[in-house]
């Protein structure tokens, strides 16, 4: 059963990336808790942390780590460090000049612990994601899309795609809806829908929350509920 839970967790793509960057010399620090439920079992990411640095007006360096806990019905929970991800977001075209924002965000993921692999907390091996990003914003509404390839060391490579719509539904609150899809050869694809918001509590503090689920497949790998709650600090 642990393998099915892990398959559900790793089949998901991450939240759809926008084309924004922090700005030269600025930091964005994210810390939160994520949870996914499949077949009555839970996979928790606590904490899920991400460090972002603006290495220029159009470039962002990204480093993310998470600690994973698997809770299967009728069994003791298992926890340990999950994967780490290092990446670069580069916006090579700006909306002001070309009509849309275009960017690339290659990211390399690896496991922090061989023990976590042995206990089934993470899939063995490394991966490289290569998405193309597109963004367009008019007034308080933005639309973002990504599409690309996830190259997996010990498994079938995946195609990834997603679309996100954002809107300032209140003066300090940005609402969002997103759809993400991932599919590997000889496997059933996963389609995930999420609704969420970002609430600016102060000039440099943002509350981030979302909830969603897989629309398909209807099997043991389907995530019946997906939650995230976190804080974003900007410096």
Residue frames as a rotation matrix with the C-alpha (Angstrom) as fourth column:
UNK 1
0.561 0.828 0.000 0.00
0.828 -0.561 0.000 0.00
0.000 0.000 -1.000 0.00
UNK 2
0.259 -0.534 -0.805 2.89
0.275 -0.758 0.591 2.39
-0.926 -0.374 -0.049 0.69
UNK 3
-0.735 -0.556 0.389 3.86
0.495 -0.047 0.868 2.15
-0.464 0.830 0.310 -2.97
UNK 4
-0.063 0.796 0.602 0.36
0.943 -0.150 0.297 3.26
0.327 0.586 -0.741 -4.01
UNK 5
0.725 0.281 -0.629 0.44
0.548 -0.789 0.278 6.25
-0.418 -0.546 -0.726 -1.67
UNK 6
-0.170 -0.890 -0.422 3.85
0.208 -0.451 0.868 7.21
-0.963 0.060 0.262 -2.99
UNK 7
-0.630 -0.003 0.777 2.66
0.773 0.103 0.626 6.86
-0.081 0.995 -0.063 -6.57
UNK 8
0.466 0.867 0.176 -0.19
0.864 -0.489 0.119 9.24
0.190 0.097 -0.977 -5.84
UNK 9
0.603 -0.275 -0.749 2.13
0.310 -0.784 0.538 11.76
-0.735 -0.557 -0.388 -4.23
UNK 10
-0.413 -0.897 -0.160 4.75
0.152 -0.241 0.959 11.69
-0.898 0.372 0.235 -6.95
UNK 11
-0.281 0.371 0.885 2.25
0.955 0.200 0.219 11.69
-0.096 0.907 -0.410 -9.80
UNK 12
0.729 0.594 -0.341 1.22
0.582 -0.800 -0.147 15.23
-0.360 -0.091 -0.928 -8.89
UNK 13
-0.059 -0.696 0.716 2.86
0.702 -0.538 -0.466 18.14
0.709 0.475 0.520 -10.53
UNK 14
-0.640 -0.202 -0.742 3.78
0.708 -0.530 -0.466 21.11
-0.299 -0.824 0.482 -8.37
UNK 15
0.338 0.762 -0.553 1.67
0.441 -0.647 -0.622 24.28
-0.832 -0.034 -0.554 -8.31
UNK 16
0.541 -0.072 0.838 1.62
0.820 -0.176 -0.544 26.03
0.187 0.982 -0.037 -11.68
UNK 17
-0.310 -0.769 -0.560 4.50
0.793 -0.533 0.294 28.52
-0.524 -0.353 0.775 -11.80
UNK 18
0.884 0.441 -0.156 3.93
0.296 -0.785 -0.545 32.13
-0.363 0.436 -0.824 -12.75
UNK 19
0.445 -0.727 0.523 6.53
0.716 -0.061 -0.695 34.19
0.537 0.684 0.494 -14.61
UNK 20
0.844 -0.066 0.533 7.22
-0.279 -0.902 0.330 36.63
0.459 -0.427 -0.779 -11.78
UNK 21
0.042 -0.870 -0.491 10.57
0.684 0.383 -0.621 36.97
0.728 -0.310 0.611 -10.00
UNK 22
0.372 0.177 -0.911 11.40
0.910 -0.264 0.320 38.66
-0.183 -0.948 -0.259 -6.65
UNK 23
0.944 -0.185 0.273 13.59
-0.090 -0.941 -0.325 41.40
0.317 0.282 -0.905 -8.13
UNK 24
0.202 -0.972 -0.119 17.34
0.125 0.146 -0.981 41.88
0.971 0.184 0.151 -7.95
UNK 25
-0.713 -0.666 0.220 18.77
-0.168 -0.143 -0.975 41.17
0.681 -0.732 -0.010 -4.49
UNK 26
-0.149 0.748 0.647 15.41
-0.975 -0.221 0.032 40.32
0.167 -0.626 0.762 -2.93
UNK 27
-0.981 -0.191 -0.039 14.37
-0.172 0.941 -0.290 37.18
0.092 -0.278 -0.956 -1.04
UNK 28
0.132 0.991 0.035 11.15
-0.869 0.099 0.486 35.17
0.478 -0.095 0.873 -0.85
UNK 29
-0.910 -0.408 0.075 10.98
-0.378 0.739 -0.558 32.57
0.172 -0.536 -0.827 1.92
UNK 30
0.091 0.976 -0.196 8.10
-0.778 0.193 0.598 30.08
0.621 0.098 0.777 2.00
UNK 31
-0.958 -0.283 0.044 7.24
-0.247 0.740 -0.626 27.61
0.144 -0.610 -0.779 4.77
UNK 32
-0.097 0.994 0.053 4.10
-0.980 -0.105 0.172 25.54
0.176 -0.036 0.984 5.03
UNK 33
-0.592 0.066 0.803 2.34
-0.285 0.915 -0.285 22.23
-0.754 -0.398 -0.523 5.51
UNK 34
-0.343 0.474 -0.811 0.94
-0.903 0.072 0.424 20.12
0.259 0.878 0.403 2.68
UNK 35
-0.487 0.250 0.837 -1.32
-0.350 0.822 -0.449 17.07
-0.800 -0.512 -0.313 2.88
UNK 36
-0.394 0.378 -0.838 -2.66
-0.853 0.190 0.486 14.55
0.343 0.906 0.247 0.37
UNK 37
-0.229 0.428 0.875 -5.23
-0.572 0.668 -0.476 11.82
-0.788 -0.609 0.092 1.00
UNK 38
-0.202 0.186 -0.962 -5.58
-0.886 0.385 0.260 8.72
0.419 0.904 0.087 -1.17
UNK 39
-0.026 0.303 -0.953 -7.42
-0.022 0.953 0.303 5.46
0.999 0.028 -0.018 -0.40
UNK 40
0.869 0.482 -0.110 -7.98
0.121 0.010 0.993 6.59
0.479 -0.876 -0.050 3.19
UNK 41
0.313 -0.846 -0.432 -4.25
0.931 0.184 0.315 7.15
-0.187 -0.500 0.845 3.79
UNK 42
0.985 0.036 -0.169 -2.36
0.034 -0.999 -0.014 10.41
-0.169 0.008 -0.986 4.21
UNK 43
0.088 -0.977 0.196 0.92
0.968 0.038 -0.249 11.78
0.236 0.212 0.948 2.93
UNK 44
0.906 0.212 -0.365 2.06
0.348 -0.865 0.360 14.90
-0.240 -0.454 -0.858 4.81
UNK 45
0.051 -0.893 0.447 4.76
0.695 -0.289 -0.659 17.41
0.718 0.344 0.606 3.95
UNK 46
0.918 0.310 0.246 5.65
0.015 -0.648 0.762 19.10
0.395 -0.696 -0.599 7.23
UNK 47
0.234 0.394 -0.889 7.43
-0.118 -0.896 -0.428 21.33
-0.965 0.205 -0.163 6.77
UNK 48
0.386 -0.184 0.904 7.60
0.921 0.139 -0.365 22.20
-0.058 0.973 0.223 3.08
UNK 49
0.406 -0.357 -0.841 10.17
0.209 -0.860 0.466 24.98
-0.890 -0.365 -0.274 2.73
UNK 50
0.436 -0.263 0.861 11.38
0.891 -0.005 -0.453 27.02
0.123 0.965 0.233 -0.23
UNK 51
0.136 -0.517 -0.845 14.03
0.332 -0.780 0.531 29.72
-0.933 -0.353 0.066 -0.51
UNK 52
0.534 0.106 0.839 13.97
0.844 -0.136 -0.519 32.09
0.060 0.985 -0.162 -3.51
UNK 53
0.003 -0.612 -0.791 16.52
0.394 -0.726 0.563 34.77
-0.919 -0.314 0.239 -4.40
UNK 54
0.942 0.334 0.043 16.38
0.197 -0.444 -0.874 37.39
-0.273 0.832 -0.484 -7.13
UNK 55
0.007 -0.996 0.089 19.69
0.576 0.077 0.814 37.10
-0.817 0.045 0.575 -8.99
UNK 56
-0.972 -0.217 0.085 18.83
0.198 -0.577 0.793 39.96
-0.123 0.788 0.604 -11.30
UNK 57
-0.574 0.792 -0.210 15.66
-0.737 -0.611 -0.288 41.62
-0.357 -0.011 0.934 -12.55
UNK 58
0.245 0.699 -0.672 14.57
-0.933 0.358 0.033 38.56
0.264 0.619 0.740 -14.57
UNK 59
-0.174 -0.433 -0.885 16.25
-0.194 0.896 -0.400 35.65
0.965 0.102 -0.240 -12.76
UNK 60
0.430 0.372 0.822 15.25
-0.885 -0.005 0.465 33.71
0.177 -0.928 0.327 -9.65
UNK 61
-0.612 -0.627 -0.481 17.24
-0.411 0.773 -0.484 31.00
0.675 -0.098 -0.731 -7.83
UNK 62
0.425 0.865 0.266 15.13
-0.793 0.214 0.570 28.37
0.436 -0.453 0.777 -6.05
UNK 63
-0.752 -0.544 -0.372 15.95
-0.273 0.771 -0.576 25.81
0.600 -0.331 -0.728 -3.34
UNK 64
0.196 0.905 0.378 13.21
-0.887 -0.001 0.462 23.68
0.419 -0.426 0.802 -1.78
UNK 65
-0.859 -0.380 -0.344 13.16
-0.190 0.859 -0.475 20.85
0.476 -0.343 -0.810 0.78
UNK 66
0.173 0.941 0.290 10.40
-0.814 -0.029 0.580 18.92
0.554 -0.337 0.761 2.51
UNK 67
-0.872 -0.291 0.394 9.97
-0.473 0.706 -0.526 16.41
-0.125 -0.645 -0.754 5.31
UNK 68
-0.278 0.751 -0.599 7.54
-0.609 0.344 0.715 13.60
0.743 0.563 0.362 4.53
UNK 69
-0.738 0.150 0.658 5.25
-0.497 0.537 -0.681 11.55
-0.456 -0.830 -0.322 6.76
UNK 70
-0.527 0.571 -0.630 3.18
-0.412 0.477 0.776 8.61
0.744 0.668 -0.016 5.50
UNK 71
-0.634 0.428 0.644 0.17
-0.622 0.213 -0.754 7.50
-0.460 -0.878 0.131 7.54
UNK 72
-0.636 0.408 -0.655 -1.40
-0.331 0.622 0.710 4.24
0.696 0.669 -0.260 6.43
UNK 73
0.310 0.861 0.404 -4.59
-0.842 0.051 0.536 2.93
0.441 -0.507 0.741 7.98
UNK 74
0.980 0.195 -0.025 -3.85
-0.154 0.839 0.523 0.43
0.123 -0.509 0.852 10.74
UNK 75
0.401 -0.906 -0.136 -0.09
0.824 0.422 -0.377 0.99
0.399 0.039 0.916 10.65
UNK 76
0.317 -0.403 -0.859 2.41
0.601 -0.616 0.510 3.21
-0.734 -0.677 0.047 12.42
UNK 77
0.988 0.033 -0.152 3.37
-0.080 -0.729 -0.679 6.38
-0.133 0.683 -0.718 10.58
UNK 78
0.243 -0.939 0.243 6.74
0.919 0.303 0.253 6.60
-0.312 0.161 0.936 8.81
UNK 79
0.981 0.098 -0.169 8.62
0.060 -0.974 -0.220 9.89
-0.186 0.206 -0.961 8.43
UNK 80
0.069 -0.996 0.052 11.87
0.739 0.086 0.668 11.26
-0.670 -0.008 0.742 7.08
UNK 81
-0.222 -0.228 -0.948 13.40
-0.330 -0.897 0.293 13.83
-0.918 0.378 0.124 4.76
UNK 82
0.688 0.530 0.495 11.95
0.334 0.374 -0.865 13.80
-0.644 0.761 0.081 1.27
UNK 83
0.209 -0.593 0.777 13.47
0.971 0.033 -0.236 15.24
0.115 0.804 0.583 -1.88
UNK 84
-0.005 -0.272 -0.962 15.26
0.259 -0.930 0.261 18.54
-0.966 -0.248 0.075 -2.39
UNK 85
0.511 0.228 0.828 14.91
0.856 -0.055 -0.513 20.71
-0.071 0.972 -0.224 -5.49
UNK 86
-0.197 -0.586 -0.786 17.26
0.248 -0.806 0.538 23.34
-0.949 -0.089 0.304 -6.90
UNK 87
0.193 0.354 0.915 16.25
0.965 0.102 -0.243 25.40
-0.179 0.930 -0.322 -9.90
UNK 88
-0.783 -0.387 -0.486 16.52
0.251 -0.913 0.322 28.63
-0.568 0.130 0.812 -11.86
UNK 89
0.380 0.876 0.296 13.64
0.786 -0.138 -0.603 30.68
-0.487 0.461 -0.741 -13.25
UNK 90
-0.726 -0.626 -0.284 14.63
0.321 -0.673 0.666 32.94
-0.608 0.393 0.690 -16.14
UNK 91
0.482 0.875 -0.045 12.13
0.461 -0.297 -0.836 35.30
-0.745 0.383 -0.546 -17.76
UNK 92
-0.527 -0.804 0.275 13.56
0.611 -0.134 0.780 35.95
-0.590 0.579 0.562 -21.19
UNK 93
-0.658 0.372 0.654 10.64
0.409 -0.553 0.726 37.99
0.632 0.745 0.212 -22.59
UNK 94
-0.819 0.353 -0.452 8.56
0.295 -0.417 -0.860 40.67
-0.492 -0.837 0.238 -20.83
UNK 95
0.026 0.954 0.300 4.93
0.923 0.093 -0.374 41.53
-0.384 0.287 -0.878 -21.46
UNK 96
0.407 0.123 -0.905 5.73
0.064 -0.992 -0.106 45.24
-0.911 -0.014 -0.412 -21.86
UNK 97
-0.386 -0.685 -0.618 7.96
-0.621 -0.303 0.723 44.47
-0.682 0.663 -0.308 -24.83
UNK 98
-0.971 -0.112 -0.211 6.53
-0.231 0.661 0.714 41.30
0.060 0.742 -0.668 -26.40
UNK 99
-0.199 0.977 -0.078 2.90
-0.712 -0.090 0.697 41.23
0.674 0.194 0.713 -25.23
UNK 100
0.884 0.398 -0.246 3.41
-0.125 0.707 0.696 38.20
0.451 -0.584 0.674 -22.95
UNK 101
0.200 -0.813 0.547 5.93
-0.942 -0.007 0.335 37.04
-0.268 -0.582 -0.767 -20.36
UNK 102
0.793 -0.052 -0.608 7.94
-0.217 0.907 -0.361 33.98
0.570 0.418 0.707 -21.37
UNK 103
0.188 -0.751 0.633 10.31
-0.982 -0.125 0.143 32.05
-0.028 -0.648 -0.761 -19.16
UNK 104
0.198 -0.225 -0.954 12.13
-0.149 0.955 -0.256 28.81
0.969 0.192 0.156 -18.46
UNK 105
0.331 -0.113 0.937 12.51
-0.939 -0.134 0.316 27.05
0.089 -0.985 -0.151 -15.11
UNK 106
0.154 -0.357 -0.921 14.81
-0.149 0.913 -0.379 24.02
0.977 0.196 0.087 -15.19
UNK 107
0.317 0.005 0.948 14.89
-0.943 -0.106 0.316 22.26
0.102 -0.994 -0.029 -11.80
UNK 108
-0.287 -0.524 -0.802 16.92
-0.302 0.844 -0.444 19.33
0.909 0.115 -0.400 -10.47
UNK 109
0.512 0.525 0.680 15.48
-0.828 0.091 0.553 17.09
0.229 -0.846 0.482 -7.71
UNK 110
-0.297 -0.626 -0.721 17.31
-0.208 0.779 -0.591 14.52
0.932 -0.025 -0.361 -5.60
UNK 111
0.710 0.565 -0.420 16.72
0.214 0.395 0.893 12.55
0.671 -0.724 0.160 -2.40
UNK 112
0.299 -0.569 0.766 18.30
-0.779 -0.609 -0.148 13.77
0.551 -0.553 -0.626 0.81
UNK 113
-0.132 -0.256 0.958 18.28
-0.872 0.489 0.011 10.36
-0.471 -0.834 -0.288 2.51
UNK 114
-0.618 -0.119 -0.777 18.93
-0.541 0.781 0.311 6.82
0.570 0.613 -0.547 1.29
UNK 115
-0.948 0.315 0.035 17.00
0.157 0.562 -0.812 5.64
-0.275 -0.765 -0.583 4.35
UNK 116
-0.238 0.902 -0.360 13.89
-0.542 -0.431 -0.721 7.41
-0.806 0.024 0.591 3.04
UNK 117
-0.201 0.102 -0.974 14.25
-0.936 0.273 0.222 5.48
0.288 0.957 0.041 -0.22
UNK 118
-0.886 -0.216 -0.409 14.56
-0.129 0.965 -0.230 2.14
0.445 -0.151 -0.883 1.59
UNK 119
-0.793 0.603 -0.090 11.46
0.261 0.203 -0.944 2.84
-0.550 -0.772 -0.319 3.69
UNK 120
-0.381 0.665 0.642 9.36
0.921 0.208 0.330 3.86
0.086 0.717 -0.692 0.69
UNK 121
0.095 0.399 -0.912 9.05
0.524 -0.799 -0.295 7.55
-0.847 -0.450 -0.285 1.58
UNK 122
0.224 -0.107 -0.969 10.44
-0.666 -0.742 -0.072 8.72
-0.711 0.662 -0.237 -1.76
UNK 123
0.996 0.037 0.086 10.97
0.045 0.614 -0.788 7.27
-0.082 0.788 0.610 -5.21
UNK 124
0.265 -0.964 0.037 14.61
0.527 0.177 0.832 6.28
-0.808 -0.201 0.554 -5.81
UNK 125
-0.166 -0.482 0.860 16.76
0.986 -0.074 0.149 8.35
-0.008 0.873 0.488 -8.14
UNK 126
-0.581 -0.156 -0.799 16.87
0.220 -0.975 0.030 11.90
-0.783 -0.158 0.601 -9.42
UNK 127
0.227 0.683 0.695 14.82
0.941 0.029 -0.337 13.94
-0.250 0.730 -0.636 -11.87
UNK 128
-0.842 -0.419 -0.339 15.07
0.290 -0.882 0.371 17.08
-0.455 0.214 0.865 -14.01
UNK 129
0.272 0.958 0.091 12.01
0.751 -0.152 -0.642 19.19
-0.602 0.243 -0.761 -14.86
UNK 130
-0.834 -0.549 0.048 12.18
0.422 -0.580 0.697 21.39
-0.355 0.602 0.716 -17.97
UNK 131
0.162 0.982 0.097 9.05
0.879 -0.099 -0.467 23.56
-0.449 0.161 -0.879 -18.22
UNK 132
-0.764 -0.173 0.621 8.35
0.476 -0.801 0.362 26.52
0.435 0.572 0.695 -20.49
UNK 133
-0.344 0.610 -0.714 6.38
0.740 -0.291 -0.606 29.29
-0.577 -0.737 -0.352 -18.72
UNK 134
-0.594 0.256 0.763 3.94
0.495 -0.631 0.597 31.80
0.634 0.733 0.248 -20.20
UNK 135
-0.349 0.488 -0.800 2.21
0.820 -0.254 -0.512 34.68
-0.453 -0.835 -0.311 -18.42
UNK 136
-0.562 0.259 0.785 -0.15
0.390 -0.754 0.528 37.51
0.729 0.603 0.323 -19.25
UNK 137
-0.392 0.427 -0.815 -1.62
0.850 -0.171 -0.498 40.05
-0.352 -0.888 -0.296 -16.84
UNK 138
-0.525 0.328 0.785 -4.20
0.312 -0.784 0.536 42.75
0.792 0.527 0.310 -17.45
UNK 139
0.182 0.552 0.814 -5.30
-0.594 -0.598 0.539 44.89
0.784 -0.581 0.219 -14.55
UNK 140
-0.078 -0.147 0.986 -5.93
-0.972 0.229 -0.043 42.68
-0.220 -0.962 -0.161 -11.51
UNK 141
0.804 0.430 0.410 -6.28
-0.319 0.895 -0.311 39.47
-0.501 0.119 0.857 -13.55
UNK 142
-0.200 -0.912 -0.357 -3.46
-0.941 0.077 0.330 37.19
-0.273 0.402 -0.874 -14.65
UNK 143
0.918 0.385 0.089 -3.30
-0.342 0.887 -0.309 33.96
-0.198 0.253 0.947 -16.61
UNK 144
-0.082 -0.996 0.044 -0.28
-0.949 0.092 0.303 31.66
-0.306 -0.017 -0.952 -16.53
UNK 145
0.937 0.328 -0.119 0.54
-0.349 0.874 -0.338 28.40
-0.006 0.358 0.934 -18.28
UNK 146
-0.107 -0.983 0.151 3.39
-0.882 0.164 0.441 25.92
-0.459 -0.086 -0.884 -18.25
UNK 147
0.952 0.304 -0.046 4.29
-0.291 0.841 -0.456 22.86
-0.099 0.447 0.889 -20.29
UNK 148
0.091 -0.982 -0.164 7.34
-0.973 -0.053 -0.225 20.66
0.212 0.180 -0.961 -20.39
UNK 149
0.430 -0.119 -0.895 9.06
-0.120 0.975 -0.187 17.42
0.895 0.188 0.405 -19.60
UNK 150
0.511 -0.319 0.799 10.09
-0.841 0.007 0.541 15.73
-0.178 -0.948 -0.265 -16.36
UNK 151
0.221 -0.554 -0.803 13.07
-0.479 0.655 -0.584 13.42
0.849 0.514 -0.120 -16.93
UNK 152
0.688 0.175 0.704 13.11
-0.718 0.300 0.627 10.65
-0.102 -0.938 0.332 -14.30
UNK 153
-0.300 -0.951 -0.075 16.20
-0.954 0.299 0.023 8.53
0.000 0.079 -0.997 -13.59
UNK 154
-0.986 -0.051 0.156 14.50
-0.072 0.989 -0.132 5.28
-0.148 -0.141 -0.979 -12.52
UNK 155
-0.191 0.973 0.130 11.12
0.420 0.201 -0.885 5.44
-0.887 -0.114 -0.447 -14.22
UNK 156
-0.035 0.282 0.959 9.17
0.996 -0.064 0.056 6.65
0.078 0.957 -0.279 -17.20
UNK 157
-0.950 -0.301 -0.077 9.58
0.301 -0.954 0.013 10.32
-0.077 -0.011 0.997 -18.11
UNK 158
-0.067 0.970 -0.232 6.51
0.816 -0.081 -0.573 12.54
-0.575 -0.228 -0.786 -17.74
UNK 159
-0.539 0.103 0.836 4.85
0.492 -0.767 0.412 15.26
0.683 0.634 0.363 -19.75
UNK 160
-0.427 0.335 -0.840 3.64
0.785 -0.323 -0.528 18.14
-0.449 -0.885 -0.125 -17.56
UNK 161
-0.609 0.272 0.745 1.16
0.362 -0.740 0.566 20.94
0.706 0.615 0.352 -18.27
UNK 162
-0.268 0.555 -0.788 -0.87
0.924 -0.083 -0.373 23.41
-0.272 -0.828 -0.490 -16.26
UNK 163
-0.311 0.269 0.912 -2.93
0.367 -0.851 0.376 26.60
0.877 0.452 0.166 -16.37
UNK 164
-0.402 0.157 -0.902 -3.52
0.891 -0.159 -0.425 29.10
-0.210 -0.975 -0.075 -13.54
UNK 165
0.008 0.487 0.873 -5.93
0.448 -0.783 0.432 32.04
0.894 0.388 -0.224 -13.35
UNK 166
-0.532 -0.209 -0.821 -5.44
0.841 -0.247 -0.482 34.73
-0.102 -0.946 0.307 -10.68
UNK 167
0.001 0.562 0.827 -7.58
0.391 -0.761 0.517 37.71
0.920 0.323 -0.221 -9.73
UNK 168
-0.961 -0.273 0.050 -7.48
0.086 -0.462 -0.883 40.30
0.264 -0.844 0.467 -6.94
UNK 169
-0.206 0.965 -0.165 -10.87
0.624 0.259 0.737 39.42
0.754 0.049 -0.655 -5.46
UNK 170
0.839 0.336 -0.427 -10.27
0.542 -0.569 0.618 41.79
-0.035 -0.751 -0.659 -2.49
UNK 171
0.839 -0.520 0.160 -7.78
-0.451 -0.829 -0.330 44.65
0.304 0.205 -0.930 -2.04
UNK 172
0.013 -0.884 0.467 -5.39
-0.983 0.074 0.167 42.43
-0.182 -0.461 -0.868 -0.03
UNK 173
0.019 0.097 0.995 -6.43
-0.202 0.975 -0.091 39.01
-0.979 -0.199 0.038 -1.36
UNK 174
-0.386 -0.160 -0.909 -5.45
-0.923 0.063 0.381 37.29
-0.003 0.985 -0.172 -4.61
UNK 175
0.376 0.569 0.731 -7.71
-0.448 0.802 -0.394 34.34
-0.811 -0.180 0.557 -5.52
UNK 176
-0.466 -0.581 -0.667 -6.55
-0.875 0.190 0.445 31.62
-0.132 0.791 -0.597 -7.89
UNK 177
0.660 0.558 0.504 -7.78
-0.387 0.827 -0.409 28.54
-0.644 0.075 0.761 -9.73
UNK 178
-0.226 -0.818 -0.529 -5.47
-0.952 0.071 0.296 26.08
-0.204 0.571 -0.795 -11.42
UNK 179
0.900 0.393 0.191 -5.57
-0.318 0.889 -0.331 22.84
-0.299 0.237 0.924 -13.39
UNK 180
-0.115 -0.988 -0.106 -2.51
-0.939 0.073 0.336 20.61
-0.325 0.138 -0.936 -13.72
UNK 181
0.922 0.387 -0.034 -1.94
-0.371 0.851 -0.373 17.44
-0.115 0.356 0.927 -15.71
UNK 182
-0.198 -0.980 0.028 0.88
-0.915 0.195 0.354 14.91
-0.353 0.044 -0.935 -15.78
UNK 183
0.882 0.459 0.104 1.21
-0.385 0.831 -0.403 11.72
-0.272 0.315 0.909 -17.79
UNK 184
-0.276 -0.954 0.114 3.91
-0.730 0.285 0.621 9.12
-0.625 0.089 -0.776 -18.33
UNK 185
-0.339 0.081 -0.937 4.14
-0.820 0.463 0.336 6.47
0.461 0.883 -0.091 -21.03
UNK 186
-0.432 0.276 -0.859 1.99
0.124 0.961 0.247 3.39
0.893 0.000 -0.449 -20.36
UNK 187
-0.792 0.200 -0.578 0.37
0.594 0.028 -0.804 5.08
-0.144 -0.979 -0.141 -17.35
UNK 188
0.272 0.931 0.243 -2.93
0.899 -0.336 0.279 6.81
0.342 0.143 -0.929 -16.66
UNK 189
-0.514 -0.485 0.708 -2.49
0.303 -0.874 -0.379 10.57
0.803 0.020 0.596 -16.44
UNK 190
-0.253 0.385 -0.888 -3.34
0.937 -0.129 -0.323 12.61
-0.239 -0.914 -0.328 -13.35
UNK 191
-0.297 0.242 0.924 -5.43
0.343 -0.876 0.340 15.77
0.891 0.418 0.177 -13.61
UNK 192
-0.378 0.039 -0.925 -5.52
0.923 -0.068 -0.380 17.95
-0.078 -0.997 -0.010 -10.49
UNK 193
0.129 0.493 0.861 -7.73
0.377 -0.827 0.417 20.96
0.917 0.271 -0.293 -9.76
UNK 194
-0.423 -0.318 -0.849 -6.91
0.906 -0.148 -0.396 23.47
0.000 -0.936 0.351 -7.02
UNK 195
0.490 0.494 0.718 -8.56
0.345 -0.866 0.361 26.60
0.801 0.071 -0.595 -5.62
UNK 196
0.011 -0.551 -0.834 -6.66
1.000 0.015 0.003 28.92
0.011 -0.834 0.552 -3.33
UNK 197
0.872 0.228 0.434 -5.78
0.235 -0.971 0.039 32.42
0.430 0.068 -0.900 -2.23
UNK 198
-0.338 -0.910 -0.239 -2.91
0.838 -0.175 -0.517 34.63
0.429 -0.375 0.822 -1.10
UNK 199
0.782 0.623 0.019 -3.75
0.503 -0.648 0.572 37.13
0.369 -0.438 -0.820 1.62
UNK 200
-0.212 -0.882 0.420 -1.28
0.362 -0.470 -0.805 39.96
0.908 -0.018 0.419 2.21
UNK 201
0.499 0.372 -0.783 -1.21
0.838 0.023 0.545 40.34
0.220 -0.928 -0.300 6.00
UNK 202
0.517 -0.438 -0.735 1.54
0.120 -0.813 0.569 42.98
-0.848 -0.382 -0.368 5.89
UNK 203
0.592 -0.297 -0.749 3.83
-0.756 -0.528 -0.388 44.52
-0.280 0.796 -0.537 3.28
UNK 204
-0.278 -0.821 -0.499 6.25
-0.893 0.412 -0.179 41.60
0.353 0.396 -0.848 3.51
UNK 205
-0.834 0.070 0.548 4.03
-0.253 0.833 -0.492 38.77
-0.491 -0.549 -0.677 4.88
UNK 206
-0.274 0.737 -0.618 1.58
-0.898 0.034 0.438 36.70
0.343 0.675 0.653 2.80
UNK 207
-0.291 0.317 0.903 -0.70
-0.458 0.782 -0.423 33.86
-0.840 -0.537 -0.082 3.91
UNK 208
-0.487 0.038 -0.872 -1.03
-0.839 0.254 0.480 31.16
0.240 0.966 -0.092 1.23
UNK 209
-0.451 0.400 0.798 -3.71
-0.325 0.759 -0.565 28.44
-0.831 -0.514 -0.212 1.28
UNK 210
-0.371 0.366 -0.854 -5.26
-0.898 0.093 0.430 26.05
0.237 0.926 0.294 -1.23
UNK 211
-0.255 0.344 0.904 -7.39
-0.334 0.846 -0.416 22.92
-0.908 -0.408 -0.101 -1.52
UNK 212
-0.072 0.220 -0.973 -8.02
-0.997 0.016 0.077 20.54
0.033 0.975 0.219 -4.40
UNK 213
0.209 0.126 0.970 -8.25
-0.273 0.960 -0.065 16.98
-0.939 -0.251 0.235 -5.66
UNK 214
-0.903 -0.430 0.024 -7.50
-0.150 0.365 0.919 14.70
-0.403 0.826 -0.394 -8.59
UNK 215
0.029 0.908 -0.418 -10.26
-0.945 -0.111 -0.308 14.48
-0.327 0.404 0.855 -11.19
UNK 216
0.975 0.167 -0.144 -8.85
-0.202 0.940 -0.275 11.15
0.089 0.297 0.951 -12.40
UNK 217
-0.533 0.373 -0.760 -7.76
-0.248 0.789 0.562 8.37
0.809 0.487 -0.328 -12.39
UNK 218
0.357 0.718 0.598 -10.39
-0.877 0.038 0.478 6.67
0.321 -0.695 0.644 -10.23
UNK 219
0.468 -0.282 -0.837 -8.06
0.233 0.954 -0.191 4.18
0.852 -0.105 0.512 -8.59
UNK 220
0.655 -0.193 -0.730 -5.88
0.755 0.169 0.633 3.80
0.001 -0.967 0.256 -5.49
UNK 221
-0.445 -0.895 0.004 -3.47
0.895 -0.445 0.034 6.51
-0.028 0.019 0.999 -6.70
UNK 222
0.071 0.542 0.838 -6.18
0.495 -0.748 0.442 9.18
0.866 0.383 -0.321 -6.91
UNK 223
-0.921 -0.317 -0.225 -5.64
0.364 -0.499 -0.786 12.05
0.137 -0.806 0.575 -4.49
UNK 224
-0.058 0.998 -0.038 -9.10
0.893 0.068 0.445 12.49
0.446 -0.008 -0.895 -3.00
UNK 225
0.951 0.289 -0.109 -8.05
0.308 -0.852 0.423 15.62
0.030 -0.436 -0.900 -1.10
UNK 226
-0.070 -0.978 0.195 -5.06
0.889 -0.150 -0.432 17.96
0.452 0.143 0.881 -1.37
UNK 227
0.916 0.374 -0.143 -4.37
0.393 -0.771 0.502 20.80
0.078 -0.516 -0.853 1.06
UNK 228
-0.206 -0.974 0.089 -1.68
0.821 -0.222 -0.525 23.44
0.532 -0.035 0.846 1.56
UNK 229
0.923 0.384 0.018 -1.28
0.307 -0.767 0.564 26.15
0.230 -0.515 -0.826 4.20
UNK 230
0.073 -0.982 -0.173 1.79
0.996 0.082 -0.045 28.34
0.059 -0.169 0.984 4.49
UNK 231
0.741 0.006 -0.672 3.45
0.213 -0.950 0.226 31.71
-0.637 -0.311 -0.705 5.03
UNK 232
0.352 -0.637 0.686 5.53
0.867 -0.054 -0.495 33.67
0.352 0.769 0.534 2.53
UNK 233
0.564 -0.291 -0.773 8.05
0.381 -0.739 0.556 36.25
-0.733 -0.608 -0.306 3.78
UNK 234
0.628 -0.347 0.697 9.69
0.650 -0.258 -0.715 38.82
0.428 0.902 0.064 1.52
UNK 235
0.511 -0.556 -0.655 12.90
0.447 -0.479 0.755 40.66
-0.734 -0.679 0.004 2.28
